[in-house]
Amino acid sequence: MNEAFAAVCELADEASYAQRTLARASTERKNAVLLDIADALVTNAGMIEAANDVDMHEAEDSGMSQGLLDRLRFDAGRIGATADGVRGVAALPDPVGEMVRGRNLPNGMRLNQVRVPIGVIGMIYEARPNVTVDVVSLCIKSGNAVLLRGGHAARHTNEATLAVIGQVLADHGFDSALVAGVDRYGRDGATSMMMARGHIDLLVPRGGAGLIRAVVDNSKVPVIETGAGNVHIYVDSTADLDKALPIIINAKTQRVGVCNAAEKLLVHSDVAEDFLPVVANALTEHGVRLHVDEASLDIITHAGIDDLDIVPATEEDWATEYLDYEIGIRVVDSMDDAIAHIAEYSTGHTEAIISEDYSRIEEFTARVDSAVVMVNASTRFTDGGMFGLGAELGISTQKMHARGPMGLEELTTTKWIGYGTGQVRP
């Protein structure tokens, strides 16, 4: 641990020194780096995919779930999509130097509050190779250096990806120490990042609830908490059920191993008898196991649908983020009951309402205290790319300056600049 801590601190200090140059770089120069990174990823997609194949085989042999395997996969198609995300970040306005507010004091002094980079960002995440690229692109555009702990499962993929990125940085005259991985130090590397106060300016964990809780509880470095996603969809009594079905299927099955996938379905009792058999059958056709409450079980059983993968829900189910082909289903008697359930079990990530009643929609969006609330839309839209942020560092579920998808602005802090003409304080 002492050896790893010393090494991580040295990497962070080297990154901090390199960041001073990046912080002063023009928008044009940063964008040129990002566009070349995108091109280099595509050019080297075969090499990166081959490294990912090694990680995928090792993960399969270790018994990793299908949802997590899907998250780990970084094939040519996903590399290309990730490269497009980098180009998207390059196209976004540069937040560095933006004036947040300004005022003139009665004594003639001018005060401006402007955005500046945070410094050295530490990122701890699990088996998500695309995050490596997303984080690097956002940090470069916002003028930050970054240390990455991407986890053992994606070790070969991340090494290959960072090698490509490091070469582009060097080609543009930047110190490759701006972007560094600490995976070679294993868990000690992650622990060292948590202890490196004064070397790392901000730490962001992204992954399962256990990882996030470990970082929040143990880090001496300031942390932005990103969310586990116990995500709910509430089908109101006024819902358009034809609209509801494809939203639920997309939210649950489009990618099951991600934090914005739906994990719980709450259905108003007025529409449950008509809707539950239909949605249960559709989810089962997509390979989803249904964890249902007693009321849901009675309705589905009486409908006489065969071959459903259905089990009674337990109290533990309501608090579980499955990240797999599983969903919890509960019948509620009112929107108040739905909101109370969400308040008790939600992780504060994303919730959705399907309703045609404007007053109910307004009440739901006002009362549900999560980072994102969707109305008549899939929860899968809670994503930095989908929100027009180019990419995201993670989905923040805290209530400080960053909440929801974290893009470029969330990777800046501010400083005040006072312009005087000789004023002194009386």
HELIX and SHEET records of a PDB file:
HELIX    1   1 ASN A    2  ALA A   23  1                                  22    
HELIX    2   2 THR A   27  THR A   43  1                                  17    
HELIX    3   3 ALA A   45  ASP A   61  1                                  17    
HELIX    4   4 GLN A   66  LEU A   72  1                                   7    
HELIX    5   5 ALA A   76  ALA A   91  1                                  16    
HELIX    6   6 PRO A  129  LYS A  141  1                                  13    
HELIX    7   7 HIS A  152  ALA A  154  5                                   3    
HELIX    8   8 ARG A  155  ASP A  171  1                                  17    
HELIX    9   9 SER A  176  LEU A  178  5                                   3    
HELIX   10  10 ASP A  183  TYR A  185  5                                   3    
HELIX   11  11 GLY A  186  MET A  195  1                                  10    
HELIX   12  12 ALA A  209  ASN A  218  1                                  10    
HELIX   13  13 LEU A  241  THR A  253  1                                  13    
HELIX   14  14 SER A  269  GLU A  285  1                                  17    
HELIX   15  15 GLU A  294  HIS A  302  1                                   9    
HELIX   16  16 GLU A  315  TRP A  318  1                                   4    
HELIX   17  17 MET A  335  TYR A  345  1                                  11    
HELIX   18  18 TYR A  358  ARG A  367  1                                  10    
HELIX   19  19 THR A  379  PHE A  381  5                                   3    
HELIX   20  20 GLU A  409  LEU A  411  5                                   3    
SHEET    1   A 3 MET A  99  ASN A 104  0                                        
SHEET    2   A 3 ARG A 110  PRO A 117 -1                                        
SHEET    3   A 3 THR A 412  TYR A 419 -1                                        
SHEET    1   B 4 VAL A 179  GLY A 181  0                                        
SHEET    2   B 4 ALA A 145  ARG A 149  1                                        
SHEET    3   B 4 VAL A 120  TYR A 125  1                                        
SHEET    4   B 4 LEU A 202  ARG A 206  1                                        
SHEET    1   C 7 ILE A 310  PRO A 312  0                                        
SHEET    2   C 7 ARG A 289  VAL A 292  1                                        
SHEET    3   C 7 GLU A 326  VAL A 332  1                                        
SHEET    4   C 7 ALA A 262  HIS A 268  1                                        
SHEET    5   C 7 VAL A 231  VAL A 235  1                                        
SHEET    6   C 7 THR A 350  ILE A 354  1                                        
SHEET    7   C 7 VAL A 372  VAL A 375  1                                        
SHEET    1   D 2 ILE A 395  SER A 396  0                                        
SHEET    2   D 2 GLY A 404  PRO A 405 -1                                        
END                                                                             
